[in-house]
């Protein structure tokens, strides 16, 4: 499932985190030639996909 088109990136999300964490993240993104916002978008997409895996496993029929 594709959540966005390159032209549809019109929402902004701000997060608070320690400066050292942000700097480490930016440094690693630069080392790997990856745009930091693209990494965050992919993390969100992956998390949503994992949450939508709604396979329910029951141990007993009475658990339903």
N, C-alpha and C positions, 0 to 999 in steps of 0.2 A: 504494500500500500504506500503510495506516495503522499506525503502530507503537505508538500509545498512545491511550488514552481519558483524558479529563480526570481521571478518578478513579484511573487506574492509574499515576500518577507517584509511585512508591514507592522508586526507586533514587536514590542521591546520587552525583555524580561531582565530585571535587575536582581542580582543576588549578592548577599553579603558573605564574605569569606576572609580568612586571614590574608594579609598582604603576601606573606611568604608562599602560601598555596597558589595564589594568583600568579605570582612571579615564576614559580616552578612550572606551572601550566603553560604560561606564555613562552617560557624558554624552550620547553619540550616541543611545543607546536612549531616554533621557529626552527628548531633543529631538524624536525621532520618535514619542514616545508608545508605545513598544514595550517589553514586558517582556523583560529581558535573557535570562532563562532560556528564553523562547520562541525567541529568536534562536539560541541555542546548540542547542536541540533541533532546529530546522529545519536548521541547518548539518550536524548529525550525520545527519539523515534524508537530506539531499541527497547527502552523501558516501557513505552506504551505497548509495543508488540508483546513483550513478556507478560504484561498485565492482562492482555486480551486473550492469552492462552488460558481458557477457562475450563480445561479438562478437570473434571471432578472425579476423584477416586475415593470410593467408600470401602471400608473394611467389612461392613455388614450391610445387608439390605435394610436393616432397621435404622441405619444412619441417614437414610434418605429423607 
